[in-house]
Amino acid sequence: KGLQEGRTQATQSAVQKVLAKRLKLAPDAISSRLASLSAPQLDALLEAALDFESPADFENWLRQRA
């Protein structure tokens, strides 16, 4: 279980970095949104985030999976 939590935190951190760099979003604004996502959702978001062009893309992705 500890290993899975570590992996989830690492993926969460990677997603934050991609979104902060690509979309210029503040890490603090992102972290609370990511905390509720499961490990598979974070993996999917990490892949999708590479194609995001605006913060609206991130919002739409979250809305579609809520």
C-alpha positions, -999 to +999 in steps of 0.1 A: +000+000+000+028+024+008+044+017-026+011+025-043+008+058-024+043+068-033+036+061-070+004+081-068+022+110-053+049+109-079+024+109-107+005+137-090+037+157-089+045+150-126+010+161-136+014+193-115+047+201-133+033+195-168+002+216-161+022+244-144+047+246-173+023+240-202-007+260-190+010+284-165-013+272-137-002+278-101+008+245-084-013+254-054-044+257-076-038+224-092-029+202-062-063+204-045-080+194-078-056+164-083-060+151-047-094+136-054-083+116-085-074+079-085-041+065-097-055+055-130-071+089-135-038+106-127-021+084-153-047+093-179-045+130-170-007+130-173-009+116-208-038+140-218-020+170-203+007+168-228-018+178-254-036+205-235-034+240-250-053+260-225-066+259-189-100+252-204-087+219-217-078+209-181-112+220-169-130+201-196-110+170-189-119+172-152-156+179-159-159+149-182-145+126-155-164+139-125 
